[in-house]
Amino acid sequence: MKKKGILIGISGASGSGKTLVANTLYELLGSEKVVILQEDSYYKDLSYLPFEERVRYNFDHPDAFDHNLLIDHLHRLLRGESIEHPIYDFKTHSRKKETRRVGPHQIIILEGILILAVPEVREMMDIKIYIDTPPDICFIRRLKRDIHERGRSVDSVIKQYEETVRPMYLQFVEPSKRYADLIIPHGGKNVIAIDIVKSKIERLLME
């Protein structure tokens, strides 16, 4: 079936500002046209593991995500169909039973740390963006978010950062930057870069 939608991928390190860029584009382009998907929602369900094992899981490796389900959902959205979007519980590291109906929309914004590192996902994108933010800023943002939004302790965030987040960033996330069409420094505060992306999306819609 002919592709009906446009897919914009926004990648970068955890805490780089991907969500702010995605939300800014969402507001500029209009909520009736745009849907935002987060790669984080497609974490594999770990409810079969004891909680102690879930906590030690490497959530920054490509194998932690159900990319097959994500790819299927992207194909459906791009064909103009709706999907049942998974809902992930970060406090229990498990997928909730309920889902949320998403689509159809003309513009799909996908944001996540590894979306440019997965060829099957990357090749579906019309625009590939990488948010380039200094690692120390990313860490501070992640620390604040995980404590306030995900009920984590300072020690657990630092331990995870040292053991998996930073090594996986160096192995998978940072090298995927070479696939980007546009590298944006300063994240969501870079109004010039966001305006360029908005203009490109509007041109694609007219085509």
Steps between C-alpha positions, in 0.01 A plus 500: 500500500618851421668687785271773634705636791834667569740359760744726686758331723656689792794326666771592751624404844266454795435852631613673180169682446327272248160531665516880508578512126219252426250696711605831342441360149168354620385845614628679187345256250169441677383215720239385247778413252772366730548203731811441712623146562771430757736206456492464882138384476619197304722352770452124522272390782713373791212399728613135475823588688533559876513874573866477616598368155296764318689776683834358379385467136688689227234741372740680266580206269299456176384157623308668785243631251226323307606662174297247296179631656618859451575434130156339451331799665697749290400320178136509608508870589676588175223316310243721674384239750461510879700300755469382860798679653664323797527671840813430702527528879853623582459443874432126462687449168199333342246565226150590615204291383318803362604672176408831339350540154722716278445626145443557226724807467690658211821556695659245733782622723703213645748582775744268673865433577547212254266573210786598265699191603235257369518482118138385451371795704746753355418414139132585551573861599445802278709723730768374740600734786767460768499723808862566599520603866809484728504178710516683833181692420331174393599330826368783719168501313471121523579508873225756567245317281560153642478623859188715456306305234613139539548468875870418482776568754811708421727197553296278267504763222878546529560123508287445188669790323847359565415137424272521196390851393845642423650181345193449278504868401861461384431169324164566332355849544788737421613302189144518359544876466663443160162394357328828590387746234520778756701526823351749745713643781326656803191279461156659526645848553641503146211689341676546164555126451142421606368759253703334220350160589149648512546654153626169357204309647257753349664454159470122529130537585443708185664228287 
